[in-house]
Amino acid sequence: MTAGIEAQGLGRRFGRDGWALRDCSFRLPAGRICALIGPNGAGKSTLLALAAGVLKPTEGTVTTPAREAIAYVAQNKPLYPQLTVADTLRMGADLNRDRWDPVAAGDVVEAGDLDPALRVRALSGGQRSRLALALALGKRPTLLLLDEALSDVDPFARRGLMGVLLATAAEHGTTVLMSSHILSELEDACDHLLLIDGGRVRLGGPVDGLLRAHTLVTGPIRDLAPHTVISTRSTGRQLTALIRPEGTVNTGSDGWLAVEPTLEELVLAHLGAPDAPVLLTPAVEAAA
């Protein structure tokens, strides 16, 4: 299966501040929409900037499509403040003559009722995000990198923009790697997951496969061997644990309940268990 993005031993160090990303290896199949999740300072923005070519690796490699086929929306939405909305779109067309799609860019801007004569400096944060996304989609990228791109857009508008993004990606087979702290939004939108913590990939693969690889069990306290225990919490005599099953989970007749976790339960459990074993499914394992 063709890779949309592939990293091998990827690392980036920032002087005395140390490693922001280290020994990062994964392979994301082309055409997938992947959620990039992790706490602040985990290395998400560094990974996206390396994939976009904005930063150079200190070690390892990252393989992506040609630079002109990549669109990258950074957290700070770097737009020219003196330009108008119309000027910005014309600039996008001039810089991407062979790929520019004025309909895709125009639809995103018009849906937000942006005045073409307004200067970027006069736009709200949400309006700037909309304009930046319009530029990215207008480029018709093969790989779209979004770093908290919709964080300052109101929930109603964000839902609409996410719908446009998903429809465009499906129509053109675009590979999307997007970071966000809104897990419910990512669960509805993304079919793959990369969880980064401490500058390393801890969990990666198709969302459905990762959820099936784990079980959330609840019941009276008991030994969970031989299963791999990711996290536990107890209330009195009641235990709730996220496990990676080894064989069948035997609930028996002692009041135990076993269910598949939600994406939020899976992510929070792994973030709270830094010593849990790494899991990369075959779909995202780096090629040898």
Buried (B, 14 or more C-beta within 10 A) or exposed (E): EEBBBBBBBBBBBEEEEEBBBBBBBBBBBBBBBBBBBBEEEBBBBBBBBBBBEEBEBBBBEBBBBEEEBBBBBBBEBEBEEEBBBBBBBEBBBEEBEEBBBEEBBBBBBEBBEBEEEBBBEEBEEBBBBBBBBBBBBBBBBBBBBBBBBBBBBEEEBBEBBBEBBBEBBEEBEBBBBBBBEBBEBBBEBBBBBBBBBBBBBBBBBBBEBBBEBBBBBBBEEEEBEEBBBBBBEEEEEEBBBBBBBEEEBEBEEEEBEBEEBBBEBBBBBBBEBEEBEEBBBEBBEBEE
